[in-house]
Amino acid sequence: MWILAFIFLQSILNVFGEDLHSSLYFVNASLQEVVFASTTGTSVPCPAGGAPPASLRWYLATGEEIYDVPGIRHVHPNGTLQIFNFLPSSFSKLIHDNTYYCTAENPSGKIRSQDVHIKAVSREPYTVRVADQKAMRGSVAIFKCIIPASVEAYVSVVSWEKDTVSLNSGQRYLITSTGALYIVDVLPEDGLNNYRCTTRHRYTGETRQSNSARLIVSDPTNAEPAILDGFDHREVKINHRVELPCKASGFPTPKYRWLKDNSPLEPDSRFRQTISGLLIENAQPSDSGTYVCEVWNSYGNAEVMGHLYVKQPLKAVVSPRKVKGSVGSKVSLSCSMSGSDEYELSWYRNGEIIYPGNNVRFTGLNRENLIIEGMTKSDGGAYQCFARKGKMSAQDFVQVILEDGTPKILSSFSEKVMNPNEPLFLVCNVKGTPPPRCSWSLDDDPVIKDAHHHLGHFETHEGHVVSQLNVTHTQVQDGGLYRCTCSNSAGVVYHQARINVRGRASIRPMKNITAIAGRDAFVHCRVIGYPYYSIKWYKNSALLPFNHRQRAFENNGTLKLSNVQQVDAGEYNCKVMVQPNKMESQSVHVRVRVPPYIQPFEFQRFTIGQRVFIPCVVMSGDRPLDITWQKDGRPIPASLGVTVDNIDFTSSLRINNLTPDHNGNYTCIARNEAAVVEHQSQLIVRVPPQFVVQPEDQDGIYGKTVTLNCSAEGYPPPTIVWEHSKGSGRGGSSLSRETQTSLSPATWDSSSGGIPRRSQAS
């Protein structure tokens, strides 16, 4: 078995993580099944690892992490799964005939291996036999070693004997790839010998010798063909050799012709007719099909029909190979498959299956394209594409690295004073991932490109973005607060500074403002021209500030209203002293709007089959109001049978018959002119536990291991507790293995005897 483990590790190694401080890798093994003899046990290394060293864990295909069972199953610190040798009476399907996978986890993320079916084979009594055969002199005789179906997959013919003398292919004897013995150009003396076969069990190493069989030789007589050796179905791996048997008796000697898919077999150097049938070298997928071997002579005809399937290993390739993004960015991955047109494809992130959701969607006929928008920090890690077809599977993975791509301004401009007609040149140098896009504004209005305003952008070889604004022949109206705003999917950053152009000072017209109650509001008095002497704010002729929530910034003309209230509504007047005895003024009207406020609610404890009514009450906020519901970030599917009733400022959610499908996060969303607010609560539908597998009475042998299996289902997942009582009493100690679904005491001794109590699921 250590040889098997070595082969497992020497399979194709995929390593990813160039230019990374940490990486993950695993063996993309073609070996997906480990069969071993119960007398030897087996060791299977986890086909995954990482740098720095990864944490390796083994799981059942159901997703349950496996545990050590002393003397039966053990996971070594290096990630090797060992299953010890055992007696046939201790066989447990949960351990000895199950599908496993392992995971590797380090700072790069987490990957899972392909499923590995581990199966133990025990010694069992069986016999092989050979039947007597008849053949005409000069024809072909065929002996077959008949192996019982229960062990046929593990037992193969290793030799044939004639009167205790080993036979080898050559001269008049041929041993085919299927283990049949052909005797060519039969002679009368061939009927004087005894023939028998010897077989060997691939895993236990047991050999069996058949009974002796005789060949009855007769003189040639006219007879129509009768099939002696044929096939119904053959499977072969691509680029391997395969033999399609077709041999018949008859006299005169029959002739043969091969057809594929109802057409005569086309000439091909890889195809060769042999004594036993059709030999195909270096089999290709195009060789798959239905083959017919036609046999005839002057007295009749016969045929052999069978299907050949050339298996290609599934291969998955995820692209692009290197993925670097940033928080808020979009990532698109594609999984291309070869080896079969029919397969089931699934995506995993850090070892967990990915489902479509708010920012996750799949495209393509087989969901081969994965698109994630608005990446969050938790979305980084290892992404795997798994393809499965029957017992075959393939996977590939890439690591998605999320950088801090938030835009950062590296260099910019500062406040200055200019004379009319001077050129103005402003630059913002910014970096970010993906490259940011920049825009320019003057006193909150966008700068429009025209004959006097020129905008330019370019990217440096370091990946930085340089955005430029050039104003030719500046005038007084070109003065004010210039802002460079740069944004990408990861965030936004801006820089602003005042550019003063000498000339008569005035105030730009101001737009009315809507302020949100409870939040801060800013009112700007935009002054152009230079110099000016002071900026002051008034409300109802009273100089501001006149309370602690008001603050006037005379240097830039900004008025801040903190924690806006209804009393803040009204008209505000900005006055600017442009000359010692001359004032300019502009007025602005502020209106206050109240956002919705949802009274908090929570789902209580509910059980399957119950009814649910939950109200969402908007206790305050300006009308009109719009109230909607979502489940898990999406509109509630109509198939769930959820009723929503909207009455004025309330919206209620009703469910008549709870099922597990109703589990999820429900969000009430209230909107008005001021804001959009929401409140979320999780609905958990509890399903009472019930047993899927219950322990059964078992006999114990002193000093040997006994395994009792138990599993239960329900929601939340039930805890399983084992109890044991001696004799006929009901009292006993609790065996604390709450997360395990099987119980395997290391040994059975006389003190363990008694009545095991029913395991409890709670």
C-alpha positions in Angstrom: 0.0 0.0 0.0 2.9 2.3 0.5 3.7 1.8 -3.2 0.1 2.9 -3.9 0.6 6.0 -1.8 3.9 6.8 -3.7 2.1 6.6 -7.0 -0.6 8.8 -5.6 1.9 11.5 -4.7 3.8 11.2 -8.0 0.8 12.1 -10.1 0.6 15.4 -12.0 1.5 18.2 -9.5 -0.1 21.6 -9.9 1.5 24.4 -8.0 0.1 27.9 -8.0 1.3 30.9 -6.2 4.0 32.6 -8.2 5.0 36.0 -6.7 2.9 35.1 -3.6 4.1 35.0 0.0 1.9 31.8 0.4 0.5 29.3 -1.9 -1.5 26.0 -2.1 -0.9 23.0 -4.3 -2.3 19.6 -4.7 -1.9 16.4 -6.8 -4.4 16.3 -9.6 -4.4 12.6 -9.3 -5.9 10.2 -11.9 -6.2 7.8 -9.1 -9.7 8.3 -7.5 -10.2 4.9 -5.9 -8.1 3.0 -3.4 -8.9 -0.7 -2.9 -7.0 -2.6 -0.3 -7.1 -6.0 1.4 -8.6 -6.1 4.9 -5.6 -8.1 6.0 -3.1 -5.3 5.1 -4.9 -2.0 5.6 -3.9 1.1 3.7 -2.4 4.6 4.0 -3.5 7.4 1.8 -1.6 10.7 1.9 -3.6 13.9 1.6 -3.0 15.0 -2.0 -2.7 18.6 -1.1 -0.3 20.9 0.7 0.9 24.5 0.8 3.7 26.9 1.6 3.8 27.8 4.4 2.7 24.3 5.5 -1.0 23.9 5.3 -3.5 22.5 7.8 -4.6 19.1 6.4 -8.0 17.6 7.2 -10.0 14.6 6.0 -13.8 14.5 5.5 -16.4 12.1 4.3 -18.1 13.0 1.0 -21.1 14.2 3.1 -18.9 17.0 4.5 -18.5 15.5 8.0 -14.9 15.8 9.3 -13.7 12.4 10.2 -12.3 11.4 13.6 -9.8 8.9 14.9 -11.2 5.5 15.8 -8.5 3.8 17.8 -7.1 0.7 16.1 -9.4 1.3 13.1 -8.8 4.7 11.5 -6.2 7.4 12.2 -5.2 10.7 10.6 -1.5 11.3 11.0 -0.1 14.9 11.7 1.3 14.9 8.1 -2.2 14.4 6.7 -1.9 10.7 5.9 -5.2 8.8 6.4 -4.5 5.3 7.7 -7.0 2.5 7.9 -5.8 -0.4 9.8 -6.1 -4.1 9.0 -9.3 -5.7 10.4 -11.2 -8.9 10.6 -14.1 -9.4 8.2 -16.5 -9.4 11.2 -15.4 -5.8 12.0 -16.3 -4.4 8.6 -18.0 -1.0 8.7 -19.3 0.5 5.5 -18.9 4.0 7.0 -15.2 3.4 7.4 -14.2 0.7 5.0 -16.3 1.4 1.9 -16.9 5.2 1.7 -15.9 8.3 -0.2 -13.4 10.7 1.4 -11.7 14.0 0.5 -9.1 16.1 2.2 -8.5 19.8 2.4 -5.5 22.0 2.8 -5.7 25.5 4.4 -3.2 28.2 4.9 -3.2 32.1 4.5 -3.7 31.6 0.7 -7.1 30.0 1.3 -8.4 26.5 1.3 -8.6 23.8 -1.4 -10.3 20.4 -1.4 -9.0 17.3 -3.2 -11.1 15.2 -5.6 -13.3 12.5 -4.1 -11.4 9.3 -3.3 -13.4 6.1 -2.9 -11.7 3.9 -0.3 -12.9 0.3 -0.3 -11.7 -2.7 1.7 -11.8 -6.2 0.2 -11.9 -9.2 2.5 -11.0 -12.8 1.8 -13.9 -14.8 0.8 -14.3 -18.4 -0.4 -14.7 -18.8 -4.1 -13.7 -21.3 -6.8 -12.9 -21.0 -10.5 -13.7 -23.6 -13.1 -13.1 -24.6 -16.7 -15.7 -26.4 -18.8 -15.0 -29.2 -21.3 -14.9 -28.0 -24.9 -15.6 -29.5 -28.3 -13.6 -28.7 -31.5 -13.1 -30.1 -35.0 -9.7 -31.2 -36.1 -7.9 -28.3 -37.7 -10.2 -25.6 -36.2 -9.8 -23.5 -33.0 -10.6 -24.5 -29.5 -11.3 -21.9 -26.7 -11.1 -22.5 -23.0 -12.4 -19.9 -20.6 -11.7 -19.6 -16.9 -15.0 -19.0 -15.2 -14.7 -16.6 -12.2 -17.7 -15.9 -9.8 -19.2 -12.5 -10.4 -18.7 -11.5 -6.7 -14.9 -11.4 -7.2 -14.6 -11.0 -10.9 -13.5 -7.4 -10.6 -10.5 -8.3 -8.4 -9.5 -11.7 -9.8 -7.5 -12.2 -13.1 -6.1 -15.2 -14.9 -2.3 -15.5 -14.5 -1.6 -18.8 -16.2 -2.8 -21.9 -18.0 -1.5 -25.4 -17.7 -1.6 -28.5 -19.8 -1.0 -31.6 -17.7 0.7 -29.5 -15.0 3.0 -27.9 -17.6 2.6 -24.1 -18.0 1.5 -22.8 -21.4 2.8 -19.6 -23.0 1.5 -17.8 -26.0 3.3 -19.0 -29.1 3.1 -21.8 -31.7 -0.4 -23.2 -31.4 -1.3 -21.6 -28.1 -2.6 -18.1 -27.4 -3.6 -16.5 -24.1 -5.7 -13.4 -24.7 -5.8 -10.2 -22.7 -9.1 -11.4 -21.2 -7.5 -14.7 -20.0 -9.0 -17.1 -22.6 -6.9 -19.9 -23.9 -6.9 -20.4 -27.7 -5.7 -23.7 -29.2 -5.1 -23.2 -32.9 -5.1 -25.9 -35.6 -6.5 -28.5 -33.2 -4.8 -31.9 -33.4 -6.3 -35.3 -32.3 -3.7 -35.6 -29.5 -5.0 -32.3 -28.0 -7.9 -34.3 -26.7 -5.5 -36.4 -24.6 -4.5 -33.6 -22.3 -6.0 -31.9 -19.2 -6.3 -28.1 -19.2 -6.7 -25.8 -16.2 -6.3 -22.1 -15.2 -4.7 -20.3 -12.3 -6.0 -17.0 -11.0 -4.8 -14.4 -8.5 -6.7 -11.9 -6.3 -5.3 -8.5 -7.0 -5.5 -7.3 -3.4 -5.4 -10.3 -1.1 -2.9 -12.1 -3.3 -4.8 -15.4 -3.0 -4.4 -17.8 -5.9 -6.9 -20.4 -7.1 -6.5 -23.3 -9.5 -9.5 -24.6 -11.5 -10.6 -28.1 -12.2 -9.1 -30.0 -15.1 -11.0 -29.8 -18.4 -10.8 -31.9 -21.6 -11.0 -31.2 -25.2 -13.2 -33.4 -27.3 -11.8 -33.5 -30.9 -13.9 -34.6 -33.8 -13.4 -34.9 -37.5 -14.5 -32.0 -39.7 -18.1 -32.0 -40.7 -20.1 -29.3 -42.6 -21.5 -26.9 -40.0 -22.7 -23.3 -39.9 -20.7 -20.8 -37.8 -21.3 -20.8 -34.0 -19.8 -18.1 -31.9 -17.2 -19.3 -29.4 -15.8 -16.0 -28.1 -17.4 -12.5 -28.3 -18.1 -9.3 -26.4 -21.0 -7.1 -25.4 -19.2 -4.1 -24.0 -15.6 -3.0 -23.8 -14.0 0.1 -22.1 -10.5 1.2 -22.7 -8.5 4.3 -21.7 -7.4 6.6 -24.5 -4.0 5.7 -26.1 -4.3 2.1 -24.7 -4.6 -1.2 -26.6 -8.0 -3.0 -26.7 -9.0 -6.4 -28.1 -12.5 -7.1 -29.4 -12.9 -10.9 -29.4 -14.7 -12.6 -32.2 -14.2 -16.3 -32.9 -16.5 -18.9 -34.3 -16.5 -22.6 -35.1 -17.8 -24.1 -38.3 -16.8 -25.9 -41.5 -15.7 -24.9 -44.0 -13.6 -22.4 -42.0 -15.7 -19.2 -41.5 -14.8 -15.8 -42.9 -14.9 -12.6 -40.9 -15.8 -9.0 -41.7 -15.9 -6.0 -39.2 -18.3 -3.1 -39.3 -18.4 0.1 -37.1 -21.6 1.9 -36.7 -23.2 0.0 -39.6 -20.4 0.9 -42.0 -17.4 -1.3 -43.2 -14.4 -0.7 -41.1 -12.1 1.9 -42.8 -8.5 1.0 -43.3 -6.3 2.1 -40.4 -2.8 1.1 -39.4 -4.0 0.9 -35.8 -6.6 -1.8 -36.6 -5.5 -5.4 -37.1 -7.4 -8.6 -37.3 -5.9 -11.4 -35.2 -6.7 -15.0 -34.5 -8.9 -13.9 -31.6 -10.7 -10.9 -33.2 -9.9 -7.2 -33.8 -6.9 -5.5 -32.1 -6.9 -1.7 -31.8 -3.7 0.0 -30.9 -3.5 3.5 -29.4 -7.3 3.8 -29.0 -8.8 7.2 -29.7 -12.2 8.8 -28.8 -13.2 8.5 -32.4 -12.9 4.7 -32.1 -15.9 4.6 -29.7 -19.0 3.1 -31.3 -20.9 -0.1 -32.1 -18.9 -2.9 -33.7 -20.3 -5.8 -35.6 -18.2 -8.9 -36.5 -19.9 -10.8 -39.3 -19.1 -14.5 -39.6 -20.2 -16.7 -42.5 -19.5 -19.8 -44.5 -21.4 -21.7 -47.2 -23.8 -23.2 -44.5 -24.8 -20.0 -42.6 -23.8 -17.0 -40.8 -23.5 -15.5 -37.3 -22.4 -12.2 -35.8 -21.0 -10.6 -32.6 -22.2 -7.1 -31.7 -20.7 -5.0 -29.0 -20.0 -1.4 -28.0 -16.6 0.1 -27.5 -16.1 3.2 -25.3 -12.8 4.9 -25.3 -12.5 6.8 -21.9 -10.8 10.1 -21.8 -9.8 11.5 -18.4 -11.8 14.5 -17.5 -9.7 17.7 -17.5 -10.7 21.0 -16.0 -8.8 24.3 -16.6 -9.8 27.5 -14.9 -8.8 30.8 -16.4 -7.4 33.3 -16.0 -4.5 31.7 -14.2 -3.6 34.8 -12.1 -6.4 36.9 -10.6 -5.7 40.1 -8.7 -8.6 42.3 -7.8 -9.7 44.7 -5.1 -12.5 45.1 -2.7 -15.6 46.1 -4.7 -14.2 44.9 -8.0 -15.6 42.3 -10.4 -14.0 38.9 -10.9 -14.9 36.5 -13.8 -13.6 32.9 -13.9 -14.1 30.4 -16.7 -13.8 26.6 -16.4 -13.1 24.8 -19.7 -13.6 21.0 -19.8 -12.3 18.2 -22.0 -12.8 14.5 -21.9 -16.6 14.4 -22.1 -19.6 16.5 -23.2 -21.7 15.2 -20.3 -20.7 16.2 -16.8 -21.8 18.0 -13.6 -19.9 21.1 -12.8 -19.7 22.9 -9.5 -17.7 25.8 -8.0 -16.0 26.0 -4.6 -14.5 28.9 -2.7 -12.0 27.9 0.0 -13.5 24.4 0.0 -17.1 25.5 0.3 -19.6 25.1 -2.5 -20.7 28.4 -4.2 -24.3 29.1 -4.7 -25.8 32.0 -6.8 -26.7 35.0 -4.8 -26.8 38.8 -4.7 -23.4 39.3 -6.2 -22.7 35.8 -7.5 -24.1 34.4 -10.8 -23.3 31.6 -13.2 -23.5 31.6 -17.0 -23.1 29.0 -19.7 -24.9 25.8 -20.4 -23.1 23.9 -17.6 -22.5 26.9 -15.3 -18.9 27.0 -16.5 -18.6 30.8 -16.0 -18.5 32.3 -12.5 -19.1 36.0 -12.1 -18.7 37.8 -8.8 -19.5 41.5 -8.6 -18.6 43.8 -5.7 -15.9 41.6 -4.2 -15.6 41.8 -0.4 -12.6 40.9 1.8 -14.1 37.5 2.5 -14.3 36.7 -1.2 -10.5 36.2 -1.6 -8.9 32.8 -1.6 -8.9 29.6 -3.6 -11.6 29.1 -6.3 -12.0 25.5 -7.6 -14.0 24.1 -10.5 -15.1 20.5 -10.1 -16.4 18.3 -12.9 -17.9 14.9 -12.2 -19.2 12.1 -14.4 -20.0 8.9 -12.7 -16.9 7.8 -10.8 -14.6 10.2 -12.8 -13.9 13.7 -11.6 -11.5 16.5 -12.4 -10.7 19.9 -10.9 -8.6 22.9 -11.2 -8.2 26.0 -9.1 -6.8 29.5 -9.0 -6.2 31.9 -6.2 -8.0 35.2 -6.2 -5.9 37.8 -4.4 -7.7 40.9 -3.2 -5.5 44.0 -2.9 -6.3 47.2 -1.2 -7.3 48.9 -4.4 -8.9 52.0 -2.8 -7.7 55.0 -4.8 -4.9 57.1 -3.2 -3.8 60.5 -4.4 -0.1 60.7 -4.7 0.3 64.3 -5.7 -2.1 67.2 -6.4 -2.5 71.0 -6.4 -2.8 73.7 -3.7 -4.6 77.0 -3.2 -3.2 79.9 -5.1 -4.1 83.4 -6.4 -3.9 84.2 -10.1 -4.3 87.2 -12.4 -6.9 87.3 -15.2 -5.8 85.7 -18.5 -3.1 83.6 -16.9 -3.2 79.8 -17.8 -4.2 77.4 -15.1 -2.8 73.9 -15.0 -4.0 71.4 -12.3 -2.9 67.8 -11.9 -4.1 64.8 -9.8 -1.7 61.8 -9.7 -3.6 58.8 -8.3 -3.2 55.0 -7.9 -5.7 52.2 -7.3 -6.8 48.8 -8.5 -8.5 48.7 -11.0 -7.2 52.0 -12.4 -9.4 54.8 -11.2 -11.4 57.2 -13.4 -11.1 60.9 -12.5 -13.5 63.8 -12.9 -13.2 67.5 -12.2 -15.7 70.0 -10.7 -15.8 73.7 -9.9 -17.9 74.7 -6.9 -19.7 71.4 -7.2 -20.6 71.8 -10.9 -18.8 69.5 -13.4 -16.1 71.1 -15.5 -17.2 70.9 -19.1 -14.6 70.5 -21.8 -14.7 73.5 -24.3 -12.3 75.8 -26.1 -10.9 77.2 -22.8 -11.1 74.1 -20.6 -9.1 71.0 -21.6 -9.2 67.7 -19.8 -6.6 64.9 -20.2 -5.8 61.5 -18.7 -3.0 59.0 -19.1 -1.6 56.0 -17.3 2.1 55.7 -16.2 4.2 52.6 -16.6 3.8 52.1 -12.8 0.0 51.9 -13.4 -0.7 55.3 -11.9 -3.4 57.5 -13.4 -2.6 61.2 -14.1 -5.6 63.4 -14.6 -5.0 67.0 -15.9 -7.1 70.2 -16.2 -5.9 73.1 -18.3 -7.7 76.4 -18.3 -6.5 79.0 -20.9 -7.0 82.7 -20.3 -8.6 82.4 -16.9 -11.4 84.9 -16.0 -13.0 85.8 -12.6 -15.7 83.1 -13.2 -13.0 80.5 -13.4 -12.1 81.0 -9.7 -13.6 78.9 -6.9 -13.2 75.5 -5.3 -11.7 72.9 -7.7 -12.2 69.3 -6.9 -10.5 66.2 -8.5 -12.6 63.1 -7.7 -11.1 59.7 -8.5 -13.0 56.4 -8.1 -13.0 52.7 -8.9 -14.9 49.7 -7.7 -12.9 49.7 -4.5 -13.7 53.2 -3.4 -13.5 56.9 -4.1 -11.0 59.7 -3.1 -11.0 63.4 -3.9 -8.7 66.4 -3.4 -9.9 70.0 -3.5 -8.3 73.5 -3.2 -9.4 77.0 -3.9 -8.1 78.9 -6.9 -8.6 82.7 -6.6 -8.7 84.9 -9.7 -8.3 88.6 -9.1 -11.3 90.7 -9.9 -14.6 92.0 -8.5 -16.0 89.5 -5.9 -19.5 88.1 -6.1 -21.5 85.1 -5.0 -22.6 82.3 -7.4 -26.3 81.6 -7.4 -27.2 79.0 -4.7 -29.6 76.1 -5.1 -32.2 75.2 -2.5 -31.1 72.3 -0.2 -33.0 69.3 1.2 -31.6 68.2 4.6 -32.2 64.9 6.3 -33.4 65.0 9.9 -30.9 63.6 12.3 -28.0 64.0 10.0 -25.5 66.8 9.3 -26.1 69.3 6.5 -23.6 71.6 4.8 -24.6 74.9 3.0 -21.9 76.5 0.8 -21.6 80.1 -0.1 -19.5 80.1 -3.3 -17.6 83.3 -3.7 -15.7 84.2 -6.9 -13.3 87.1 -7.4 -10.5 88.2 -5.2 -10.0 89.8 -2.7 -13.0 89.8 -0.4 -13.0 90.6 3.3 -15.5 88.4 5.2 -18.3 85.8 4.8 -21.2 85.7 7.3 -24.4 83.7 7.5 -27.8 84.9 8.8 -31.2 83.4 9.4 -34.1 85.6 10.1 -31.7 88.5 10.3 -29.8 86.8 13.2 -26.1 86.2 12.8 -25.1 82.6 12.9 -24.2 80.6 14.9 -26.7 81.2 17.6 -26.8 77.6 18.9 -24.3 74.7 19.4 -25.5 72.8 16.3 -24.5 75.6 14.0 -20.9 76.4 12.8 -19.9 79.0 10.2 -16.5 78.7 8.5 -15.6 82.3 7.4 -12.5 81.2 5.5 -14.4 79.1 2.9 -18.1 80.2 3.3 -19.4 76.8 4.6 -22.2 76.6 7.1 -22.6 73.3 9.0 -25.9 72.3 10.6 -25.3 69.3 12.9 -28.1 66.8 13.8 -30.6 68.6 11.6 -34.1 69.2 13.1 -37.3 70.6 11.8 -36.5 74.1 13.3 -33.6 74.3 11.0 -35.9 74.6 8.0 -36.1 78.1 6.5 -34.2 80.7 4.5 -30.5 81.4 5.1 -28.7 84.4 3.8 -25.0 84.6 3.0 -23.4 88.1 3.0 -19.9 88.8 1.7 -18.0 92.0 2.2 -16.5 92.6 -1.2 -15.2 96.1 -0.3 -14.9 97.9 3.1 -18.3 99.5 2.8 -20.0 97.2 0.2 -21.8 93.9 0.7 -23.0 91.1 -1.7 -25.7 88.6 -0.6 -27.5 85.5 -1.8 -30.2 83.5 -0.2 -30.9 79.7 0.0 -33.9 77.8 1.3 -33.4 74.7 3.4 -36.2 72.1 3.8 -36.0 69.2 6.2 -37.2 65.7 5.5 -37.6 62.9 8.0 -36.3 59.4 7.0 -38.2 56.3 7.9 -37.6 54.5 11.2 -38.5 50.8 11.4 -39.5 49.4 14.8 -37.1 46.5 15.4 -38.6 43.0 15.1 -37.2 39.5 15.6 -38.5 36.1 14.6 -39.2 33.8 17.5 -38.5 30.1 17.7 -40.6 28.3 15.0 -41.0 24.6 14.1 -41.8 23.0 10.8 -45.6 23.2 10.1 -46.3 26.3 12.2 -47.8 29.6 11.0 -45.8 32.9 11.1 -47.0 36.5 11.2 -44.4 39.3 11.5 -45.2 43.0 11.2 -42.8 45.7 9.9 -44.0 49.0 11.4 -42.5 52.3 10.2 -42.9 54.4 13.3 -41.8 57.8 11.8 -40.8 59.3 8.5 -42.3 61.6 5.9 -44.8 60.2 3.5 -45.3 58.8 1.0 -43.7 55.5 2.1 -42.8 52.5 0.1 -42.3 49.2 2.1 -41.0 46.0 0.5 -39.5 42.6 1.7 -36.5 40.6 0.6 -35.3 37.1 1.5 -31.5 36.5 1.5 -31.0 39.8 -0.4 -33.4 39.0 -3.2 -37.2 39.3 -3.8 -39.1 36.6 -2.0 -39.9 33.8 -4.5 -43.5 33.2 -5.2 -43.0 29.5 -4.8 -42.5 29.9 -1.1 -46.2 30.9 -0.6 -45.3 34.0 1.5 -48.0 36.6 1.7 -47.2 40.3 2.2 -49.9 42.8 3.3 -49.2 46.6 3.1 -51.5 48.9 5.1 -50.5 52.6 5.3 -47.2 52.6 7.4 -47.1 48.9 8.1 -46.2 45.8 6.1 -46.8 42.3 7.5 -45.4 39.0 6.3 -47.5 35.8 6.6 -46.5 32.2 6.2 -49.2 29.5 6.6 -47.1 26.4 6.7 -43.4 26.6 7.6 -41.0 24.3 5.8 -37.2 24.2 5.8 -37.3 26.2 2.5 -38.4 29.2 4.5 -35.1 29.4 6.4 -33.2 32.6 5.7 -32.7 36.3 6.4 -35.8 38.4 5.9 -35.3 42.2 5.3 -38.0 44.9 5.6 -37.1 47.9 3.4 -38.7 51.3 3.9 -38.2 54.2 1.4 -39.2 57.8 1.2 -37.9 61.0 -0.3 -35.3 61.3 2.5 -33.7 57.9 2.7 -33.9 54.1 2.4 -33.7 52.1 5.6 -33.9 48.4 6.4 -34.2 46.0 9.2 -33.3 42.3 9.0 -34.1 39.2 11.1 -33.2 35.5 10.6 -36.0 32.9 10.4 -34.9 29.5 11.5 -37.3 26.6 11.0 -36.5 23.9 13.5 -37.0 20.4 12.3 -37.3 17.8 15.1 -34.4 15.2 15.0 -35.1 11.8 13.5 -32.8 8.8 13.0 -31.5 8.0 9.6 -29.4 5.0 10.7 -30.1 3.4 14.1 -27.7 1.1 16.0 -28.4 -2.6 15.6 -27.6 -5.4 18.0 -24.2 -6.8 17.5 -22.2 -9.7 18.9 -18.9 -8.8 20.4 -15.8 -11.0 20.5 -13.6 -10.7 23.6 -10.6 -8.4 22.8 -12.0 -7.4 19.4 -13.4 -4.1 18.1 -17.2 -3.6 17.7 -18.5 -0.6 15.7 -22.1 0.7 16.1 -23.4 3.2 13.5 -25.9 6.0 14.1 -26.9 9.1 12.2 -29.7 11.6 12.5 -31.1 14.5 10.6 -32.9 17.7 11.7 -32.4 21.4 11.9 -30.3 22.7 13.6 -28.1 19.6 13.1 -28.8 17.3 16.0 -26.2 16.3 18.6 -25.8 12.6 19.0 -25.0 11.2 22.5 -24.2 7.6 23.1 -25.1 5.8 26.4 -24.2 2.4 27.6 -25.7 0.3 30.4 -24.6 -3.1 31.8 -26.7 -6.1 32.2 -30.4 -5.7 31.9 -30.6 -2.4 33.7 -31.3 1.0 32.2 -28.8 3.0 34.1 -25.4 3.6 32.6 -22.7 6.1 31.7 -22.9 8.6 28.9 -20.3 8.2 26.2 -19.3 11.7 25.3 -18.8 11.7 21.5 -21.4 14.2 20.6 -20.2 15.0 17.1 -19.6 11.4 16.0 -22.1 9.2 14.2 -20.4 5.9 15.0 -19.1 4.3 18.2 -16.0 2.1 18.2 -14.6 1.1 21.6 -10.9 0.2 21.2 -11.5 -3.4 22.4 -14.4 -5.4 23.8 -13.9 -6.9 27.2 -16.1 -8.7 29.6 -16.9 -5.4 31.4 -18.3 -4.0 28.2 -21.1 -6.6 28.0 -24.6 -5.4 28.5 -27.4 -3.7 26.8 -26.4 -0.6 24.7 -29.1 2.0 25.2 -30.7 3.7 22.2 -28.6 6.6 21.1 -30.2 10.0 21.6 -30.4 12.7 19.0 -31.3 16.1 20.4 
